Amino acid sequence: MAGGKSRRIIIRPRADRDVTELARYIAEDNAEAALRFYEAAEESFNQLTRMPHLGPAREYRNPRLRGLRTWPVTGFRNYLIFY
């Protein structure tokens, strides 16, 4: 993107641990699926970097959560990224 700002996503330590723990959980039954999950999570984060307004903004009672969005991990729709 010429002249545009480069966007990046910051994955908080807790979110990074969550992805690792989920991959380990999936690996208990299927190591290949766990690797696919880990790679899909990384690709989903990359998608959000390129298109930061993907996913619906949710309504929450807590005003600190205003504007929080969700996006599913590609290919693993039961796992959501909250950002």
PyMOL Python script that loads the backbone (N, CA, C, O; Angstrom):
from pymol import cmd

cmd.read_pdbstr("""\
ATOM      1  N   MET A   1       0.852  -1.167   0.000  1.00  0.00           N
ATOM      2  CA  MET A   1       0.000   0.000   0.000  1.00  0.00           C
ATOM      3  C   MET A   1       0.900   1.233   0.000  1.00  0.00           C
ATOM      4  O   MET A   1       1.414   1.623   1.048  1.00  0.00           O
ATOM      5  N   ALA A   2       1.086   1.826  -1.121  1.00  0.00           N
ATOM      6  CA  ALA A   2       1.985   2.964  -1.252  1.00  0.00           C
ATOM      7  C   ALA A   2       1.447   4.161  -0.479  1.00  0.00           C
ATOM      8  O   ALA A   2       0.289   4.550  -0.636  1.00  0.00           O
ATOM      9  N   GLY A   3       2.289   4.726   0.340  1.00  0.00           N
ATOM     10  CA  GLY A   3       1.936   5.915   1.093  1.00  0.00           C
ATOM     11  C   GLY A   3       0.988   5.669   2.252  1.00  0.00           C
ATOM     12  O   GLY A   3       0.712   6.586   3.025  1.00  0.00           O
ATOM     13  N   GLY A   4       0.485   4.453   2.390  1.00  0.00           N
ATOM     14  CA  GLY A   4      -0.445   4.136   3.469  1.00  0.00           C
ATOM     15  C   GLY A   4       0.288   3.695   4.716  1.00  0.00           C
ATOM     16  O   GLY A   4       1.472   3.360   4.684  1.00  0.00           O
ATOM     17  N   LYS A   5      -0.433   3.702   5.796  1.00  0.00           N
ATOM     18  CA  LYS A   5       0.137   3.241   7.052  1.00  0.00           C
ATOM     19  C   LYS A   5       0.192   1.721   7.060  1.00  0.00           C
ATOM     20  O   LYS A   5      -0.731   1.050   6.598  1.00  0.00           O
ATOM     21  N   SER A   6       1.258   1.201   7.578  1.00  0.00           N
ATOM     22  CA  SER A   6       1.360  -0.240   7.755  1.00  0.00           C
ATOM     23  C   SER A   6       0.638  -0.612   9.043  1.00  0.00           C
ATOM     24  O   SER A   6       0.913  -0.046  10.101  1.00  0.00           O
ATOM     25  N   ARG A   7      -0.271  -1.549   8.953  1.00  0.00           N
ATOM     26  CA  ARG A   7      -1.020  -1.975  10.131  1.00  0.00           C
ATOM     27  C   ARG A   7      -0.375  -3.219  10.706  1.00  0.00           C
ATOM     28  O   ARG A   7       0.258  -4.003   9.999  1.00  0.00           O
ATOM     29  N   ARG A   8      -0.550  -3.377  11.989  1.00  0.00           N
ATOM     30  CA  ARG A   8      -0.079  -4.593  12.629  1.00  0.00           C
ATOM     31  C   ARG A   8      -1.054  -4.937  13.731  1.00  0.00           C
ATOM     32  O   ARG A   8      -1.805  -4.096  14.224  1.00  0.00           O
ATOM     33  N   ILE A   9      -1.015  -6.174  14.091  1.00  0.00           N
ATOM     34  CA  ILE A   9      -1.889  -6.642  15.153  1.00  0.00           C
ATOM     35  C   ILE A   9      -1.005  -7.025  16.335  1.00  0.00           C
ATOM     36  O   ILE A   9       0.067  -7.604  16.164  1.00  0.00           O
ATOM     37  N   ILE A  10      -1.460  -6.699  17.508  1.00  0.00           N
ATOM     38  CA  ILE A  10      -0.725  -7.060  18.718  1.00  0.00           C
ATOM     39  C   ILE A  10      -1.498  -8.185  19.398  1.00  0.00           C
ATOM     40  O   ILE A  10      -2.642  -8.006  19.818  1.00  0.00           O
ATOM     41  N   ILE A  11      -0.869  -9.322  19.497  1.00  0.00           N
ATOM     42  CA  ILE A  11      -1.490 -10.466  20.158  1.00  0.00           C
ATOM     43  C   ILE A  11      -1.035 -10.446  21.611  1.00  0.00           C
ATOM     44  O   ILE A  11       0.149 -10.600  21.910  1.00  0.00           O
ATOM     45  N   ARG A  12      -1.975 -10.258  22.483  1.00  0.00           N
ATOM     46  CA  ARG A  12      -1.644 -10.194  23.905  1.00  0.00           C
ATOM     47  C   ARG A  12      -1.170 -11.555  24.406  1.00  0.00           C
ATOM     48  O   ARG A  12      -1.549 -12.588  23.854  1.00  0.00           O
ATOM     49  N   PRO A  13      -0.345 -11.558  25.447  1.00  0.00           N
ATOM     50  CA  PRO A  13       0.175 -12.832  25.963  1.00  0.00           C
ATOM     51  C   PRO A  13      -0.922 -13.841  26.303  1.00  0.00           C
ATOM     52  O   PRO A  13      -0.764 -15.032  26.035  1.00  0.00           O
ATOM     53  N   ARG A  14      -2.019 -13.386  26.884  1.00  0.00           N
ATOM     54  CA  ARG A  14      -3.106 -14.314  27.227  1.00  0.00           C
ATOM     55  C   ARG A  14      -3.712 -14.931  25.973  1.00  0.00           C
ATOM     56  O   ARG A  14      -4.011 -16.125  25.959  1.00  0.00           O
ATOM     57  N   ALA A  15      -3.898 -14.138  24.921  1.00  0.00           N
ATOM     58  CA  ALA A  15      -4.443 -14.661  23.664  1.00  0.00           C
ATOM     59  C   ALA A  15      -3.484 -15.667  23.043  1.00  0.00           C
ATOM     60  O   ALA A  15      -3.915 -16.692  22.516  1.00  0.00           O
ATOM     61  N   ASP A  16      -2.199 -15.384  23.102  1.00  0.00           N
ATOM     62  CA  ASP A  16      -1.192 -16.309  22.577  1.00  0.00           C
ATOM     63  C   ASP A  16      -1.243 -17.636  23.341  1.00  0.00           C
ATOM     64  O   ASP A  16      -1.160 -18.707  22.739  1.00  0.00           O
ATOM     65  N   ARG A  17      -1.379 -17.560  24.658  1.00  0.00           N
ATOM     66  CA  ARG A  17      -1.507 -18.782  25.467  1.00  0.00           C
ATOM     67  C   ARG A  17      -2.779 -19.538  25.112  1.00  0.00           C
ATOM     68  O   ARG A  17      -2.777 -20.766  25.031  1.00  0.00           O
ATOM     69  N   ASP A  18      -3.871 -18.797  24.898  1.00  0.00           N
ATOM     70  CA  ASP A  18      -5.134 -19.447  24.534  1.00  0.00           C
ATOM     71  C   ASP A  18      -4.989 -20.243  23.233  1.00  0.00           C
ATOM     72  O   ASP A  18      -5.442 -21.384  23.149  1.00  0.00           O
ATOM     73  N   VAL A  19      -4.363 -19.643  22.230  1.00  0.00           N
ATOM     74  CA  VAL A  19      -4.168 -20.341  20.951  1.00  0.00           C
ATOM     75  C   VAL A  19      -3.325 -21.591  21.159  1.00  0.00           C
ATOM     76  O   VAL A  19      -3.646 -22.653  20.627  1.00  0.00           O
ATOM     77  N   THR A  20      -2.257 -21.472  21.923  1.00  0.00           N
ATOM     78  CA  THR A  20      -1.389 -22.627  22.191  1.00  0.00           C
ATOM     79  C   THR A  20      -2.138 -23.709  22.955  1.00  0.00           C
ATOM     80  O   THR A  20      -2.025 -24.890  22.626  1.00  0.00           O
ATOM     81  N   GLU A  21      -2.902 -23.320  23.972  1.00  0.00           N
ATOM     82  CA  GLU A  21      -3.659 -24.303  24.756  1.00  0.00           C
ATOM     83  C   GLU A  21      -4.726 -24.998  23.902  1.00  0.00           C
ATOM     84  O   GLU A  21      -4.941 -26.203  24.037  1.00  0.00           O
ATOM     85  N   LEU A  22      -5.390 -24.243  23.030  1.00  0.00           N
ATOM     86  CA  LEU A  22      -6.390 -24.843  22.150  1.00  0.00           C
ATOM     87  C   LEU A  22      -5.736 -25.821  21.173  1.00  0.00           C
ATOM     88  O   LEU A  22      -6.275 -26.897  20.913  1.00  0.00           O
ATOM     89  N   ALA A  23      -4.588 -25.449  20.641  1.00  0.00           N
ATOM     90  CA  ALA A  23      -3.872 -26.350  19.727  1.00  0.00           C
ATOM     91  C   ALA A  23      -3.470 -27.628  20.461  1.00  0.00           C
ATOM     92  O   ALA A  23      -3.571 -28.720  19.903  1.00  0.00           O
ATOM     93  N   ARG A  24      -3.021 -27.502  21.687  1.00  0.00           N
ATOM     94  CA  ARG A  24      -2.664 -28.697  22.474  1.00  0.00           C
ATOM     95  C   ARG A  24      -3.882 -29.571  22.731  1.00  0.00           C
ATOM     96  O   ARG A  24      -3.800 -30.798  22.660  1.00  0.00           O
ATOM     97  N   TYR A  25      -5.006 -28.941  23.028  1.00  0.00           N
ATOM     98  CA  TYR A  25      -6.245 -29.683  23.269  1.00  0.00           C
ATOM     99  C   TYR A  25      -6.660 -30.441  22.014  1.00  0.00           C
ATOM    100  O   TYR A  25      -7.008 -31.620  22.084  1.00  0.00           O
ATOM    101  N   ILE A  26      -6.625 -29.777  20.880  1.00  0.00           N
ATOM    102  CA  ILE A  26      -6.984 -30.417  19.615  1.00  0.00           C
ATOM    103  C   ILE A  26      -6.008 -31.547  19.303  1.00  0.00           C
ATOM    104  O   ILE A  26      -6.409 -32.579  18.765  1.00  0.00           O
ATOM    105  N   ALA A  27      -4.724 -31.361  19.639  1.00  0.00           N
ATOM    106  CA  ALA A  27      -3.697 -32.360  19.356  1.00  0.00           C
ATOM    107  C   ALA A  27      -3.910 -33.656  20.128  1.00  0.00           C
ATOM    108  O   ALA A  27      -3.416 -34.708  19.722  1.00  0.00           O
ATOM    109  N   GLU A  28      -4.634 -33.590  21.230  1.00  0.00           N
ATOM    110  CA  GLU A  28      -4.906 -34.813  21.989  1.00  0.00           C
ATOM    111  C   GLU A  28      -5.633 -35.839  21.123  1.00  0.00           C
ATOM    112  O   GLU A  28      -5.451 -37.043  21.304  1.00  0.00           O
ATOM    113  N   ASP A  29      -6.446 -35.375  20.196  1.00  0.00           N
ATOM    114  CA  ASP A  29      -7.181 -36.265  19.292  1.00  0.00           C
ATOM    115  C   ASP A  29      -6.594 -36.312  17.891  1.00  0.00           C
ATOM    116  O   ASP A  29      -6.688 -37.331  17.207  1.00  0.00           O
ATOM    117  N   ASN A  30      -5.978 -35.195  17.458  1.00  0.00           N
ATOM    118  CA  ASN A  30      -5.542 -35.130  16.069  1.00  0.00           C
ATOM    119  C   ASN A  30      -4.431 -34.099  15.922  1.00  0.00           C
ATOM    120  O   ASN A  30      -4.692 -32.896  15.898  1.00  0.00           O
ATOM    121  N   ALA A  31      -3.193 -34.570  15.824  1.00  0.00           N
ATOM    122  CA  ALA A  31      -2.036 -33.671  15.736  1.00  0.00           C
ATOM    123  C   ALA A  31      -2.068 -32.829  14.459  1.00  0.00           C
ATOM    124  O   ALA A  31      -1.687 -31.659  14.478  1.00  0.00           O
ATOM    125  N   GLU A  32      -2.517 -33.414  13.362  1.00  0.00           N
ATOM    126  CA  GLU A  32      -2.582 -32.656  12.109  1.00  0.00           C
ATOM    127  C   GLU A  32      -3.607 -31.531  12.203  1.00  0.00           C
ATOM    128  O   GLU A  32      -3.363 -30.427  11.716  1.00  0.00           O
ATOM    129  N   ALA A  33      -4.748 -31.804  12.826  1.00  0.00           N
ATOM    130  CA  ALA A  33      -5.774 -30.770  13.000  1.00  0.00           C
ATOM    131  C   ALA A  33      -5.249 -29.650  13.895  1.00  0.00           C
ATOM    132  O   ALA A  33      -5.567 -28.481  13.678  1.00  0.00           O
ATOM    133  N   ALA A  34      -4.455 -29.998  14.887  1.00  0.00           N
ATOM    134  CA  ALA A  34      -3.881 -28.987  15.776  1.00  0.00           C
ATOM    135  C   ALA A  34      -2.951 -28.060  15.009  1.00  0.00           C
ATOM    136  O   ALA A  34      -2.970 -26.847  15.215  1.00  0.00           O
ATOM    137  N   LEU A  35      -2.144 -28.622  14.134  1.00  0.00           N
ATOM    138  CA  LEU A  35      -1.247 -27.805  13.316  1.00  0.00           C
ATOM    139  C   LEU A  35      -2.058 -26.912  12.375  1.00  0.00           C
ATOM    140  O   LEU A  35      -1.741 -25.736  12.199  1.00  0.00           O
ATOM    141  N   ARG A  36      -3.104 -27.480  11.773  1.00  0.00           N
ATOM    142  CA  ARG A  36      -3.975 -26.681  10.901  1.00  0.00           C
ATOM    143  C   ARG A  36      -4.629 -25.545  11.685  1.00  0.00           C
ATOM    144  O   ARG A  36      -4.750 -24.427  11.185  1.00  0.00           O
ATOM    145  N   PHE A  37      -5.051 -25.839  12.926  1.00  0.00           N
ATOM    146  CA  PHE A  37      -5.651 -24.795  13.759  1.00  0.00           C
ATOM    147  C   PHE A  37      -4.657 -23.672  14.018  1.00  0.00           C
ATOM    148  O   PHE A  37      -4.985 -22.495  13.868  1.00  0.00           O
ATOM    149  N   TYR A  38      -3.450 -24.038  14.405  1.00  0.00           N
ATOM    150  CA  TYR A  38      -2.430 -23.030  14.716  1.00  0.00           C
ATOM    151  C   TYR A  38      -2.151 -22.162  13.487  1.00  0.00           C
ATOM    152  O   TYR A  38      -2.058 -20.939  13.596  1.00  0.00           O
ATOM    153  N   GLU A  39      -2.019 -22.792  12.326  1.00  0.00           N
ATOM    154  CA  GLU A  39      -1.769 -22.047  11.088  1.00  0.00           C
ATOM    155  C   GLU A  39      -2.980 -21.203  10.701  1.00  0.00           C
ATOM    156  O   GLU A  39      -2.826 -20.081  10.219  1.00  0.00           O
ATOM    157  N   ALA A  40      -4.185 -21.739  10.909  1.00  0.00           N
ATOM    158  CA  ALA A  40      -5.406 -20.995  10.595  1.00  0.00           C
ATOM    159  C   ALA A  40      -5.551 -19.780  11.504  1.00  0.00           C
ATOM    160  O   ALA A  40      -5.989 -18.721  11.055  1.00  0.00           O
ATOM    161  N   ALA A  41      -5.193 -19.921  12.763  1.00  0.00           N
ATOM    162  CA  ALA A  41      -5.247 -18.785  13.690  1.00  0.00           C
ATOM    163  C   ALA A  41      -4.286 -17.694  13.217  1.00  0.00           C
ATOM    164  O   ALA A  41      -4.637 -16.514  13.211  1.00  0.00           O
ATOM    165  N   GLU A  42      -3.092 -18.084  12.827  1.00  0.00           N
ATOM    166  CA  GLU A  42      -2.111 -17.115  12.330  1.00  0.00           C
ATOM    167  C   GLU A  42      -2.644 -16.409  11.082  1.00  0.00           C
ATOM    168  O   GLU A  42      -2.527 -15.189  10.963  1.00  0.00           O
ATOM    169  N   GLU A  43      -3.229 -17.169  10.154  1.00  0.00           N
ATOM    170  CA  GLU A  43      -3.794 -16.563   8.941  1.00  0.00           C
ATOM    171  C   GLU A  43      -4.960 -15.649   9.286  1.00  0.00           C
ATOM    172  O   GLU A  43      -5.118 -14.598   8.665  1.00  0.00           O
ATOM    173  N   SER A  44      -5.776 -16.022  10.258  1.00  0.00           N
ATOM    174  CA  SER A  44      -6.893 -15.169  10.664  1.00  0.00           C
ATOM    175  C   SER A  44      -6.387 -13.855  11.243  1.00  0.00           C
ATOM    176  O   SER A  44      -6.958 -12.799  10.969  1.00  0.00           O
ATOM    177  N   PHE A  45      -5.326 -13.906  12.037  1.00  0.00           N
ATOM    178  CA  PHE A  45      -4.731 -12.671  12.562  1.00  0.00           C
ATOM    179  C   PHE A  45      -4.201 -11.810  11.406  1.00  0.00           C
ATOM    180  O   PHE A  45      -4.345 -10.588  11.416  1.00  0.00           O
ATOM    181  N   ASN A  46      -3.592 -12.462  10.420  1.00  0.00           N
ATOM    182  CA  ASN A  46      -3.099 -11.719   9.254  1.00  0.00           C
ATOM    183  C   ASN A  46      -4.248 -11.068   8.485  1.00  0.00           C
ATOM    184  O   ASN A  46      -4.113  -9.937   8.017  1.00  0.00           O
ATOM    185  N   GLN A  47      -5.374 -11.767   8.349  1.00  0.00           N
ATOM    186  CA  GLN A  47      -6.548 -11.185   7.695  1.00  0.00           C
ATOM    187  C   GLN A  47      -7.002  -9.931   8.425  1.00  0.00           C
ATOM    188  O   GLN A  47      -7.334  -8.923   7.802  1.00  0.00           O
ATOM    189  N   LEU A  48      -7.013 -10.001   9.750  1.00  0.00           N
ATOM    190  CA  LEU A  48      -7.448  -8.850  10.543  1.00  0.00           C
ATOM    191  C   LEU A  48      -6.474  -7.687  10.415  1.00  0.00           C
ATOM    192  O   LEU A  48      -6.872  -6.527  10.525  1.00  0.00           O
ATOM    193  N   THR A  49      -5.214  -7.989  10.186  1.00  0.00           N
ATOM    194  CA  THR A  49      -4.233  -6.930   9.966  1.00  0.00           C
ATOM    195  C   THR A  49      -4.536  -6.211   8.657  1.00  0.00           C
ATOM    196  O   THR A  49      -4.476  -4.984   8.581  1.00  0.00           O
ATOM    197  N   ARG A  50      -4.864  -6.992   7.627  1.00  0.00           N
ATOM    198  CA  ARG A  50      -5.151  -6.408   6.312  1.00  0.00           C
ATOM    199  C   ARG A  50      -6.510  -5.712   6.272  1.00  0.00           C
ATOM    200  O   ARG A  50      -6.672  -4.695   5.596  1.00  0.00           O
ATOM    201  N   MET A  51      -7.475  -6.257   6.990  1.00  0.00           N
ATOM    202  CA  MET A  51      -8.848  -5.737   6.964  1.00  0.00           C
ATOM    203  C   MET A  51      -9.368  -5.656   8.396  1.00  0.00           C
ATOM    204  O   MET A  51     -10.104  -6.539   8.837  1.00  0.00           O
ATOM    205  N   PRO A  52      -8.996  -4.613   9.119  1.00  0.00           N
ATOM    206  CA  PRO A  52      -9.249  -4.557  10.564  1.00  0.00           C
ATOM    207  C   PRO A  52     -10.712  -4.416  10.981  1.00  0.00           C
ATOM    208  O   PRO A  52     -11.009  -4.473  12.174  1.00  0.00           O
ATOM    209  N   HIS A  53     -11.620  -4.237  10.047  1.00  0.00           N
ATOM    210  CA  HIS A  53     -13.023  -4.098  10.435  1.00  0.00           C
ATOM    211  C   HIS A  53     -13.852  -5.322  10.065  1.00  0.00           C
ATOM    212  O   HIS A  53     -15.079  -5.248   9.987  1.00  0.00           O
ATOM    213  N   LEU A  54     -13.183  -6.442   9.837  1.00  0.00           N
ATOM    214  CA  LEU A  54     -13.901  -7.683   9.587  1.00  0.00           C
ATOM    215  C   LEU A  54     -14.663  -8.070  10.843  1.00  0.00           C
ATOM    216  O   LEU A  54     -14.259  -7.733  11.956  1.00  0.00           O
ATOM    217  N   GLY A  55     -15.729  -8.755  10.663  1.00  0.00           N
ATOM    218  CA  GLY A  55     -16.488  -9.229  11.816  1.00  0.00           C
ATOM    219  C   GLY A  55     -17.380  -8.153  12.393  1.00  0.00           C
ATOM    220  O   GLY A  55     -17.072  -6.962  12.333  1.00  0.00           O
ATOM    221  N   PRO A  56     -18.491  -8.595  12.953  1.00  0.00           N
ATOM    222  CA  PRO A  56     -19.440  -7.623  13.509  1.00  0.00           C
ATOM    223  C   PRO A  56     -18.969  -7.035  14.836  1.00  0.00           C
ATOM    224  O   PRO A  56     -18.360  -7.719  15.658  1.00  0.00           O
ATOM    225  N   ALA A  57     -19.268  -5.749  15.024  1.00  0.00           N
ATOM    226  CA  ALA A  57     -19.061  -5.125  16.332  1.00  0.00           C
ATOM    227  C   ALA A  57     -20.199  -5.602  17.226  1.00  0.00           C
ATOM    228  O   ALA A  57     -21.355  -5.621  16.804  1.00  0.00           O
ATOM    229  N   ARG A  58     -19.884  -5.979  18.433  1.00  0.00           N
ATOM    230  CA  ARG A  58     -20.889  -6.522  19.352  1.00  0.00           C
ATOM    231  C   ARG A  58     -21.327  -5.459  20.346  1.00  0.00           C
ATOM    232  O   ARG A  58     -20.623  -4.482  20.600  1.00  0.00           O
ATOM    233  N   GLU A  59     -22.493  -5.677  20.890  1.00  0.00           N
ATOM    234  CA  GLU A  59     -23.022  -4.801  21.943  1.00  0.00           C
ATOM    235  C   GLU A  59     -22.804  -5.489  23.292  1.00  0.00           C
ATOM    236  O   GLU A  59     -23.172  -6.650  23.472  1.00  0.00           O
ATOM    237  N   TYR A  60     -22.211  -4.773  24.220  1.00  0.00           N
ATOM    238  CA  TYR A  60     -21.978  -5.296  25.567  1.00  0.00           C
ATOM    239  C   TYR A  60     -22.440  -4.277  26.587  1.00  0.00           C
ATOM    240  O   TYR A  60     -22.452  -3.077  26.312  1.00  0.00           O
ATOM    241  N   ARG A  61     -22.815  -4.744  27.747  1.00  0.00           N
ATOM    242  CA  ARG A  61     -23.228  -3.834  28.820  1.00  0.00           C
ATOM    243  C   ARG A  61     -22.045  -3.025  29.343  1.00  0.00           C
ATOM    244  O   ARG A  61     -22.195  -1.864  29.723  1.00  0.00           O
ATOM    245  N   ASN A  62     -20.890  -3.637  29.358  1.00  0.00           N
ATOM    246  CA  ASN A  62     -19.691  -2.967  29.861  1.00  0.00           C
ATOM    247  C   ASN A  62     -19.207  -1.966  28.810  1.00  0.00           C
ATOM    248  O   ASN A  62     -18.847  -2.366  27.703  1.00  0.00           O
ATOM    249  N   PRO A  63     -19.194  -0.668  29.142  1.00  0.00           N
ATOM    250  CA  PRO A  63     -18.773   0.337  28.160  1.00  0.00           C
ATOM    251  C   PRO A  63     -17.319   0.185  27.716  1.00  0.00           C
ATOM    252  O   PRO A  63     -16.949   0.671  26.648  1.00  0.00           O
ATOM    253  N   ARG A  64     -16.497  -0.476  28.515  1.00  0.00           N
ATOM    254  CA  ARG A  64     -15.088  -0.694  28.120  1.00  0.00           C
ATOM    255  C   ARG A  64     -14.985  -1.632  26.921  1.00  0.00           C
ATOM    256  O   ARG A  64     -13.958  -1.664  26.243  1.00  0.00           O
ATOM    257  N   LEU A  65     -16.035  -2.387  26.661  1.00  0.00           N
ATOM    258  CA  LEU A  65     -16.021  -3.344  25.559  1.00  0.00           C
ATOM    259  C   LEU A  65     -16.663  -2.785  24.289  1.00  0.00           C
ATOM    260  O   LEU A  65     -16.831  -3.509  23.308  1.00  0.00           O
ATOM    261  N   ARG A  66     -17.017  -1.515  24.304  1.00  0.00           N
ATOM    262  CA  ARG A  66     -17.646  -0.883  23.143  1.00  0.00           C
ATOM    263  C   ARG A  66     -16.733  -1.049  21.920  1.00  0.00           C
ATOM    264  O   ARG A  66     -15.532  -0.780  21.976  1.00  0.00           O
ATOM    265  N   GLY A  67     -17.335  -1.495  20.829  1.00  0.00           N
ATOM    266  CA  GLY A  67     -16.583  -1.650  19.587  1.00  0.00           C
ATOM    267  C   GLY A  67     -15.855  -2.980  19.456  1.00  0.00           C
ATOM    268  O   GLY A  67     -15.203  -3.227  18.441  1.00  0.00           O
ATOM    269  N   LEU A  68     -15.955  -3.838  20.462  1.00  0.00           N
ATOM    270  CA  LEU A  68     -15.296  -5.140  20.396  1.00  0.00           C
ATOM    271  C   LEU A  68     -15.914  -5.950  19.264  1.00  0.00           C
ATOM    272  O   LEU A  68     -17.136  -6.033  19.144  1.00  0.00           O
ATOM    273  N   ARG A  69     -15.072  -6.538  18.445  1.00  0.00           N
ATOM    274  CA  ARG A  69     -15.517  -7.325  17.303  1.00  0.00           C
ATOM    275  C   ARG A  69     -15.102  -8.773  17.487  1.00  0.00           C
ATOM    276  O   ARG A  69     -14.239  -9.097  18.304  1.00  0.00           O
ATOM    277  N   THR A  70     -15.739  -9.637  16.705  1.00  0.00           N
ATOM    278  CA  THR A  70     -15.355 -11.045  16.712  1.00  0.00           C
ATOM    279  C   THR A  70     -15.099 -11.492  15.283  1.00  0.00           C
ATOM    280  O   THR A  70     -15.688 -10.971  14.336  1.00  0.00           O
ATOM    281  N   TRP A  71     -14.213 -12.461  15.147  1.00  0.00           N
ATOM    282  CA  TRP A  71     -13.911 -13.039  13.849  1.00  0.00           C
ATOM    283  C   TRP A  71     -13.534 -14.500  14.068  1.00  0.00           C
ATOM    284  O   TRP A  71     -12.692 -14.799  14.914  1.00  0.00           O
ATOM    285  N   PRO A  72     -14.147 -15.415  13.314  1.00  0.00           N
ATOM    286  CA  PRO A  72     -13.826 -16.840  13.512  1.00  0.00           C
ATOM    287  C   PRO A  72     -12.460 -17.188  12.939  1.00  0.00           C
ATOM    288  O   PRO A  72     -12.008 -16.600  11.956  1.00  0.00           O
ATOM    289  N   VAL A  73     -11.822 -18.150  13.572  1.00  0.00           N
ATOM    290  CA  VAL A  73     -10.579 -18.691  13.033  1.00  0.00           C
ATOM    291  C   VAL A  73     -10.961 -19.442  11.756  1.00  0.00           C
ATOM    292  O   VAL A  73     -11.844 -20.299  11.778  1.00  0.00           O
ATOM    293  N   THR A  74     -10.305 -19.124  10.664  1.00  0.00           N
ATOM    294  CA  THR A  74     -10.613 -19.714   9.363  1.00  0.00           C
ATOM    295  C   THR A  74     -10.609 -21.235   9.436  1.00  0.00           C
ATOM    296  O   THR A  74      -9.613 -21.850   9.816  1.00  0.00           O
ATOM    297  N   GLY A  75     -11.747 -21.833   9.065  1.00  0.00           N
ATOM    298  CA  GLY A  75     -11.858 -23.284   9.066  1.00  0.00           C
ATOM    299  C   GLY A  75     -12.207 -23.888  10.420  1.00  0.00           C
ATOM    300  O   GLY A  75     -12.419 -25.096  10.527  1.00  0.00           O
ATOM    301  N   PHE A  76     -12.265 -23.058  11.449  1.00  0.00           N
ATOM    302  CA  PHE A  76     -12.571 -23.501  12.812  1.00  0.00           C
ATOM    303  C   PHE A  76     -13.593 -22.526  13.398  1.00  0.00           C
ATOM    304  O   PHE A  76     -13.301 -21.812  14.358  1.00  0.00           O
ATOM    305  N   ARG A  77     -14.767 -22.503  12.826  1.00  0.00           N
ATOM    306  CA  ARG A  77     -15.789 -21.500  13.141  1.00  0.00           C
ATOM    307  C   ARG A  77     -16.232 -21.477  14.598  1.00  0.00           C
ATOM    308  O   ARG A  77     -16.817 -20.489  15.041  1.00  0.00           O
ATOM    309  N   ASN A  78     -15.973 -22.525  15.345  1.00  0.00           N
ATOM    310  CA  ASN A  78     -16.346 -22.533  16.767  1.00  0.00           C
ATOM    311  C   ASN A  78     -15.349 -21.773  17.635  1.00  0.00           C
ATOM    312  O   ASN A  78     -15.586 -21.582  18.828  1.00  0.00           O
ATOM    313  N   TYR A  79     -14.242 -21.341  17.050  1.00  0.00           N
ATOM    314  CA  TYR A  79     -13.217 -20.610  17.788  1.00  0.00           C
ATOM    315  C   TYR A  79     -13.180 -19.177  17.269  1.00  0.00           C
ATOM    316  O   TYR A  79     -12.916 -18.934  16.091  1.00  0.00           O
ATOM    317  N   LEU A  80     -13.447 -18.241  18.162  1.00  0.00           N
ATOM    318  CA  LEU A  80     -13.541 -16.830  17.786  1.00  0.00           C
ATOM    319  C   LEU A  80     -12.375 -16.028  18.305  1.00  0.00           C
ATOM    320  O   LEU A  80     -11.841 -16.292  19.382  1.00  0.00           O
ATOM    321  N   ILE A  81     -11.988 -15.043  17.519  1.00  0.00           N
ATOM    322  CA  ILE A  81     -11.004 -14.049  17.929  1.00  0.00           C
ATOM    323  C   ILE A  81     -11.809 -12.818  18.339  1.00  0.00           C
ATOM    324  O   ILE A  81     -12.623 -12.320  17.561  1.00  0.00           O
ATOM    325  N   PHE A  82     -11.588 -12.335  19.537  1.00  0.00           N
ATOM    326  CA  PHE A  82     -12.214 -11.097  20.007  1.00  0.00           C
ATOM    327  C   PHE A  82     -11.176 -10.011  19.895  1.00  0.00           C
ATOM    328  O   PHE A  82     -10.073 -10.146  20.425  1.00  0.00           O
ATOM    329  N   TYR A  83     -11.518  -8.919  19.202  1.00  0.00           N
ATOM    330  CA  TYR A  83     -10.552  -7.834  19.014  1.00  0.00           C
ATOM    331  C   TYR A  83     -11.247  -6.493  18.962  1.00  0.00           C
ATOM    332  O   TYR A  83     -10.590  -5.463  18.808  1.00  0.00           O
TER     333      TYR A  83
END
""", "prot")
cmd.dss("prot")
cmd.show_as("cartoon", "prot")
cmd.util.cbc("prot")
cmd.orient("prot")
